[in-house]
Amino acid sequence: MTIATFADLLQEARRQPRPQRLLFVFVRAELPDFPDPEQRRRFEQGEGGVLVPVICVDKSPDELSSMAVLVEESRRTDIQWDLMLAAAVDDPGADAEIERQLQRMMESLQMGNITSFLVFDPQGNTVNVG
């Protein structure tokens, strides 16, 4: 199945034979340190920049009915974000393991490796961040 929307992700996670945990890292696009004029121009046009993690959370697919629910929950934190990275894992049943997985996601993001994650905009559509 091709996942094009957050609803697709929820549907696919619910179809898995083993219970799933959905891992989310919310990020904000920022100018890199010491941007050159081209980087600044692109960023001002809504392109480029670096993705900086601002909050992370895990949920079971049954805790979410839509992207709107997740967006509303995130907005109550008063932390602004632009995109959300998502991954699904078999539920390990241990909070410590979930925390390790979220930490790995953030480390991958900081190293610029996000190809193994789905990226969603606040409307729940996948985004190509290549």
SVG drawing of the C-alpha trace seen along z (x, -y; Angstrom):
<svg xmlns="http://www.w3.org/2000/svg" viewBox="-11 -37 39 48">
<polyline fill="none" stroke="black" stroke-width="0.4" points="0.0,0.0 1.2,-3.5 0.9,-5.9 -0.1,-9.3 -2.0,-10.6 -2.0,-10.3 -5.3,-8.4 -3.4,-5.8 -0.8,-5.4 -3.4,-4.8 -5.3,-2.3 -2.1,-0.4 -1.0,-0.4 -4.3,1.0 -4.0,3.8 -0.8,5.1 -0.9,8.5 1.0,7.2 0.0,4.2 1.8,1.0 3.2,-2.1 3.4,-5.2 6.4,-7.4 6.2,-11.1 8.9,-13.8 7.6,-17.2 10.1,-19.6 10.4,-23.2 12.3,-24.4 15.0,-27.0 17.8,-28.7 21.1,-26.9 23.8,-28.6 25.6,-31.1 23.4,-30.8 24.7,-32.0 22.5,-34.4 21.1,-31.6 20.1,-29.6 18.4,-32.7 16.5,-33.4 15.2,-29.8 14.2,-29.7 12.3,-33.0 10.4,-31.4 9.4,-28.4 12.1,-26.0 15.2,-24.6 16.4,-25.1 17.3,-22.6 14.7,-20.5 15.0,-21.0 13.1,-18.6 10.8,-20.4 8.7,-17.7 8.2,-13.9 5.5,-11.6 4.3,-8.0 0.7,-6.8 -1.1,-3.6 -3.2,-3.7 -6.3,-3.4 -5.5,-6.6 -5.8,-8.6 -8.8,-9.1 -7.2,-11.7 -4.4,-14.1 -6.7,-16.9 -6.7,-15.2 -3.0,-15.0 -2.5,-18.6 -4.9,-19.9 -3.1,-18.0 0.2,-19.3 -1.1,-22.9 -2.0,-22.8 1.8,-22.6 2.2,-26.1 5.3,-24.7 5.2,-25.7 6.1,-23.1 6.1,-22.8 6.4,-19.0 6.0,-15.7 8.2,-12.7 6.5,-9.3 7.5,-5.7 5.7,-2.6 7.1,0.2 5.8,3.3 4.7,2.3 7.5,3.5 5.3,3.0 8.1,1.1 8.2,-2.7 12.0,-2.6 12.2,-0.9 9.8,-3.4 12.0,-6.2 15.1,-4.6 13.3,-4.4 12.3,-8.1 15.8,-9.0 17.1,-7.1 14.6,-9.0 15.9,-12.3 19.5,-11.2 18.8,-10.2 17.1,-13.5 20.1,-15.4 22.4,-13.5 20.2,-14.3 19.0,-10.8 15.2,-10.9 14.6,-8.6 13.2,-5.8 10.5,-8.1 7.2,-9.3 7.0,-13.1 3.6,-14.8 2.4,-18.4 -0.1,-19.7 -2.9,-18.8 -1.9,-15.1 -0.4,-14.8 3.0,-13.2 5.8,-15.6 8.8,-14.7 11.7,-16.4 14.5,-15.2"/>
</svg>
